């Protein structure tokens, strides 16, 4: 399992919506979907912000 899949599963387990991450990163929700499906990659800084948001956000 690669990092993208790990963070996707973590996002799902924390019930974080794609739209919330997209707004935080200033990208479209479809771009986040494409990133999680492996069709596109987030640039380094955006990927770090994506990971940080998922790990620090508590939506439970």
Secondary structure by P-SEA (a helix, b strand, c coil): ccaaaaaaaaaaaacccaaaaaaaacccaaaaaaaaaccccccaaaaaaaaaaaaacccc
